[in-house]
Amino acid sequence: MTEEEEPEEEDGPVDQLGIPMSREPTLDDVRGDGDQHRRLALGCSLIVVALVAAFWVVRVMWLGAD
């Protein structure tokens, strides 16, 4: 980016994409808050895997391996 293409800083500091840092985040916002969402997704995935595994363990115990 050249100096001519630099975004205006009328509303305060901006990030690398030219989005004002003071802007409220939206659902499609690319700025994250660290690894919080990744941890949430991994935790939910582990819970789902544990529930599926528990279902099959209970099924095999009650109905047998037939």
C-alpha positions in Angstrom: 0.0 0.0 0.0 1.3 3.4 -0.8 0.7 6.5 1.3 -2.0 7.5 -1.2 -4.0 4.3 -0.5 -3.7 4.5 3.3 -7.1 4.6 5.0 -8.2 7.7 6.7 -8.1 7.5 10.5 -11.0 9.8 11.2 -12.7 7.3 13.6 -9.5 6.3 15.3 -7.0 3.5 14.6 -7.8 1.0 12.0 -6.6 -2.6 11.5 -4.7 -4.0 8.5 -7.9 -4.3 6.5 -8.9 -0.7 7.1 -11.7 -1.6 9.6 -12.0 0.8 12.5 -10.9 -0.9 15.7 -13.8 0.8 17.6 -16.4 -0.8 15.3 -18.7 -3.4 16.8 -17.9 -6.9 15.6 -20.3 -8.6 13.2 -21.1 -12.2 12.4 -18.8 -12.1 9.3 -16.0 -10.3 11.1 -12.6 -11.7 10.4 -11.1 -10.3 13.5 -11.0 -12.9 16.2 -10.6 -12.7 19.9 -7.8 -15.2 20.1 -8.4 -19.0 20.4 -11.7 -18.8 22.3 -13.9 -19.9 19.3 -11.4 -22.6 18.4 -11.5 -24.0 21.9 -15.3 -23.9 21.9 -15.5 -25.8 18.6 -13.0 -28.4 19.8 -14.8 -28.9 23.0 -18.2 -29.3 21.3 -16.5 -31.8 18.8 -15.1 -33.8 21.7 -18.5 -33.9 23.4 -20.2 -35.1 20.2 -17.5 -37.8 19.8 -17.9 -38.9 23.4 -21.7 -39.1 23.1 -21.5 -41.2 19.9 -19.0 -43.5 21.5 -21.1 -43.9 24.6 -24.2 -44.6 22.4 -22.4 -47.5 20.7 -21.0 -48.9 24.0 -24.4 -48.9 25.5 -25.9 -50.4 22.3 -23.4 -53.2 22.3 -23.9 -53.9 26.0 -27.7 -54.1 25.8 -28.2 -55.7 22.4 -25.0 -57.6 22.0 -22.6 -57.5 19.1 -25.1 -59.0 16.6 
